[in-house]
Amino acid sequence: MAEPATEPTQSSRTRIRGYFVEESIDKTAHCGSKWSSLWWWFALPEVSRGVVAAQGGIPRLANAAGHQLASEMLLLGKPISAQDAYQRFNIVNAVVPPGDLMPTALKWAATIVSNSPDAVQSTKKALLLAKESGMWEGSQRHFESPEHKQAMMGGNIKEGLAAFSQKRNPSWKSPSAKL
């Protein structure tokens, strides 16, 4: 079904296989990017079974797709295609042919790891805090976070700015212990 990272601090990318149901939506909700194959389907069929999608699927879908589309998917209990998940519901980043799924995920991952590890971790933290607390409170909490302090005071910010001004590729270092 899904292969999510177990902690939000790990690489949060998910390959989605086959029939994607509410349990997997919950497991992948913290992921920053999701890719689907053309022939896959997504569903929250709980209402057709007499139960409620109470494990977090309702607010996550409403947040990603908006109230009207979330209502459609949740109240009808019918599956949607990968194309609809991408174009209408905004719950996957890309839909690719089945053979291109792993290469696409690896290409995105390679691009992410080519960036400053400090800036990536800080940006991921800011995204999670903004989603959790809203823009203003999330921004304040991010500015106070160890991830932000590491990104702003670590060596990688200096390296990134120097590489930019010298028109060369940066040479990132593994972040040092928390400041």
VMD Tcl script that draws the C-alpha trace (Angstrom):
set ca {
  {0.00 0.00 0.00}
  {2.19 2.84 1.26}
  {5.77 3.06 2.42}
  {5.91 6.15 4.68}
  {8.72 7.30 6.90}
  {7.99 6.44 10.51}
  {8.92 9.83 11.93}
  {8.27 13.28 10.44}
  {11.97 14.05 10.89}
  {12.94 11.23 8.52}
  {12.83 11.59 4.75}
  {9.13 12.12 4.18}
  {8.44 10.82 0.73}
  {5.92 8.14 -0.11}
  {5.41 5.79 -3.01}
  {1.78 4.81 -3.20}
  {0.91 1.38 -4.56}
  {-2.44 -0.02 -5.51}
  {-5.60 0.86 -3.67}
  {-5.01 3.75 -1.29}
  {-7.46 3.74 1.64}
  {-7.94 5.85 4.76}
  {-5.37 4.04 6.91}
  {-2.68 4.77 4.34}
  {-3.82 8.38 3.97}
  {-3.24 8.75 7.71}
  {0.16 7.05 7.53}
  {1.34 9.34 4.73}
  {-0.25 12.58 5.93}
  {3.02 13.98 7.29}
  {4.83 13.32 4.01}
  {5.96 16.30 2.04}
  {5.54 14.69 -1.37}
  {3.46 11.82 -2.66}
  {3.53 10.20 -6.10}
  {1.02 7.85 -7.61}
  {0.88 5.59 -10.62}
  {-1.76 6.23 -13.28}
  {-3.73 3.05 -12.56}
  {-4.11 3.46 -8.79}
  {-7.20 4.41 -6.82}
  {-7.77 6.30 -3.55}
  {-10.70 5.78 -1.21}
  {-12.18 6.61 2.17}
  {-15.00 4.03 2.12}
  {-15.90 4.16 5.83}
  {-19.43 5.59 5.37}
  {-20.32 2.66 3.12}
  {-19.34 0.35 6.01}
  {-21.22 2.26 8.70}
  {-18.13 3.77 10.33}
  {-16.41 7.17 10.40}
  {-12.92 7.97 9.04}
  {-11.90 9.03 12.53}
  {-8.16 8.31 12.42}
  {-7.31 11.73 11.02}
  {-8.41 11.24 7.42}
  {-11.22 13.81 7.62}
  {-9.21 16.89 8.68}
  {-6.22 15.93 6.53}
  {-8.33 15.50 3.41}
  {-10.29 18.70 4.16}
  {-7.01 20.56 4.59}
  {-5.55 19.27 1.32}
  {-8.65 19.20 -0.89}
  {-10.97 21.78 0.68}
  {-14.38 21.26 2.28}
  {-16.41 20.52 -0.86}
  {-14.08 17.93 -2.37}
  {-13.42 16.31 1.00}
  {-17.20 16.08 1.49}
  {-17.54 14.42 -1.91}
  {-14.94 11.77 -1.17}
  {-15.94 11.18 2.45}
  {-19.74 11.19 2.05}
  {-19.90 9.16 -1.16}
  {-17.35 6.62 0.06}
  {-16.40 5.91 -3.56}
  {-12.84 5.56 -4.87}
  {-11.24 8.26 -6.97}
  {-8.63 7.78 -9.68}
  {-5.01 8.80 -9.32}
  {-5.65 11.53 -11.90}
  {-8.49 12.95 -9.77}
  {-6.32 12.64 -6.64}
  {-3.80 14.85 -8.42}
  {-5.92 17.28 -10.46}
  {-9.04 17.72 -8.33}
  {-8.25 16.65 -4.77}
  {-4.62 17.83 -4.50}
  {-3.52 14.81 -2.44}
  {-0.62 13.67 -4.64}
  {2.17 15.74 -6.19}
  {2.46 13.81 -9.44}
  {0.93 10.95 -11.37}
  {3.37 8.96 -13.45}
  {3.32 5.73 -15.48}
  {3.91 2.65 -13.25}
  {7.46 2.14 -14.52}
  {8.39 5.76 -13.78}
  {7.26 5.82 -10.14}
  {10.55 4.81 -8.49}
  {12.75 6.87 -10.86}
  {10.54 9.92 -10.20}
  {10.72 9.45 -6.43}
  {14.50 8.96 -6.59}
  {14.94 12.06 -8.80}
  {13.00 14.20 -6.30}
  {14.95 12.68 -3.39}
  {18.28 13.36 -5.15}
  {17.29 16.99 -5.65}
  {16.33 17.34 -1.99}
  {19.58 15.81 -0.69}
  {21.61 18.06 -3.00}
  {20.41 21.03 -0.92}
  {21.73 22.20 2.43}
  {20.81 19.60 5.07}
  {20.33 22.39 7.63}
  {18.02 24.37 5.36}
  {16.04 21.26 4.38}
  {15.46 20.26 8.02}
  {14.56 23.82 9.01}
  {12.17 24.17 6.08}
  {10.49 20.84 6.90}
  {10.08 22.00 10.51}
  {8.58 25.31 9.35}
  {6.10 23.51 7.09}
  {4.98 21.19 9.89}
  {4.63 24.07 12.37}
  {2.67 26.20 9.88}
  {0.28 23.31 9.24}
  {-0.04 22.57 12.95}
  {-0.26 26.13 14.33}
  {-1.13 28.43 11.45}
  {1.09 30.85 9.62}
  {1.87 33.41 12.35}
  {2.23 31.14 15.35}
  {4.02 28.55 13.21}
  {6.50 31.18 12.03}
  {7.19 32.30 15.59}
  {7.66 28.71 16.79}
  {9.95 28.02 13.83}
  {12.16 31.04 14.55}
  {12.64 29.68 18.08}
  {13.30 26.08 16.96}
  {16.68 24.33 17.12}
  {16.36 23.55 13.40}
  {16.10 27.24 12.50}
  {18.96 28.18 14.80}
  {21.14 25.45 13.24}
  {20.31 26.65 9.72}
  {21.03 30.28 10.56}
  {24.16 29.77 12.69}
  {25.70 26.63 11.18}
  {28.42 26.50 8.58}
  {26.16 25.55 5.67}
  {24.57 28.98 5.39}
  {28.02 30.54 4.98}
  {28.98 27.87 2.45}
  {25.78 28.38 0.47}
  {26.19 32.15 0.27}
  {29.89 31.85 -0.62}
  {29.15 29.28 -3.33}
  {26.45 31.54 -4.76}
  {28.72 34.60 -4.90}
  {31.60 32.53 -6.33}
  {29.29 30.86 -8.90}
  {30.16 27.32 -7.82}
  {28.32 24.37 -6.34}
  {28.22 24.33 -2.52}
  {29.96 21.63 -0.52}
  {27.54 20.90 2.33}
  {28.68 19.51 5.67}
  {26.67 17.31 7.98}
  {24.99 19.54 10.58}
  {26.86 19.74 13.87}
  {25.24 18.94 17.17}
  {22.27 21.09 18.11}
  {23.22 24.63 19.06}
}
mol new
graphics top color blue
foreach p $ca { graphics top sphere $p radius 0.5 }
foreach p [lrange $ca 0 end-1] q [lrange $ca 1 end] { graphics top cylinder $p $q radius 0.2 }
display resetview
